[in-house]
Amino acid sequence: MADVTNTIGRRKAAVARVYVTPGNGEIKINGRDYKEYFTVPQFQKVAVQALDKLGALANYDIKANVQGGGFKGQAEAVRLGIARALVKINPEDRVALKKEGFLCRDSRVVERKKPGRPGARKRFQFSKR
């Protein structure tokens, strides 16, 4: 196989293993076309934002294996994985991608539920009598 660059992207509970090879712009996620996998147009756009920014959508074939989380987290995990791979391929692209925030791992996750409470912060209704 030709020059394969592999990276990992994470967001919330989603983990994306991304493999980038020189090609003609074919993007597969879990064996399916990315437009078929992400049915919401917003998530399709998020997944390929890094490629759009560099104008390299037709230059690379991308294969991604994604697990965990929901579709939004998965799309953002794929974006981070693609951005990291593009920087590995061409370090000069780092400035443009970093400026857009594509290389930053968004570490926000859901706060855990506390014992004796209905949620993370929520309290049961207070009754004076």
LINPE-V504580 format. One record per pair of residues at least 24 apart in sequence whose ideal C-beta (glycine too) atoms are under 10 Angstrom apart, sorted by the first residue. I is the first residue (numbers start at 1). J is the second residue. Records with the same first field share a line. If there is no record, write none. Layout:
I=J, J
//
This chain:
2=61
3=89
4=61, 63, 85
5=60, 62, 84, 85, 86, 87, 88, 89
6=63, 81, 84, 85, 88
7=64, 80, 81, 82, 83, 84, 85, 86, 87, 88
8=77, 80, 81, 84, 85
9=50, 64, 66, 74, 76, 77, 78, 79, 80, 81, 82, 83, 84, 85, 102, 105
10=68, 69, 73, 76, 77, 80, 81, 105, 106, 107
11=68, 69, 70, 72, 73, 74, 75, 76, 77, 78, 79, 80, 81, 105, 106, 107, 108, 109
12=68, 69, 70, 72, 73, 74, 76, 77, 106, 107, 108, 109, 110
13=67, 68, 69, 70, 73, 74, 77, 109, 110
14=66, 67, 68, 69, 70, 71, 72, 73, 74, 75, 76, 77, 78, 80
15=65, 66, 67, 68, 69, 73, 74, 77, 81
16=47, 64, 65, 66, 67, 68, 69, 73, 74, 75, 76, 77, 78, 79, 80, 81, 82
17=63, 64, 65, 66, 67, 77, 78, 81
18=62, 63, 64, 65, 66, 77, 78, 79, 80, 81, 82, 83, 84, 85, 86
19=61, 62, 63, 64, 65, 81, 85
20=51, 56, 59, 60, 61, 62, 63, 64, 81, 82, 84, 85, 86, 88, 89
21=60, 61, 62, 63, 85, 89
22=59, 60, 61, 89
23=58, 59, 60, 61, 62, 63
24=58, 59, 60, 61
25=51, 56, 57, 58, 59, 60, 61, 62
26=58, 60, 61, 62, 63
27=51, 57, 60, 61, 62, 63, 64, 78, 82
28=61, 62, 63, 64, 65
29=62, 63, 64, 65, 66, 74, 75, 78
30=63, 64, 65, 66, 67, 74
31=63, 64, 65
34=62, 64, 75, 78
37=64, 66, 71, 74, 75, 78
38=66, 71, 72, 74, 75, 78
39=71
40=71, 72, 75
42=71, 72, 75
43=70, 71, 72, 73, 74, 75, 76, 78, 79
44=75
45=75, 79
46=71, 72, 74, 75, 76, 78, 79
47=71, 74, 75, 76, 77, 78, 79, 81, 82
48=75, 78, 79, 82
49=75, 76, 78, 79, 82, 83, 97, 100, 101, 102
50=78, 79, 80, 81, 82, 83, 84, 85, 86, 87, 93, 96, 97, 100, 102, 103
51=79, 82, 83, 86
52=100
53=83, 86, 93, 96, 97, 99, 100, 102
54=82, 83, 86, 90, 93, 96, 97, 100, 102
56=82, 86, 89, 90, 93
59=86, 89
60=85, 86, 89
69=109
73=106, 109
76=102, 105, 106
77=105, 106
80=104, 105, 106
//
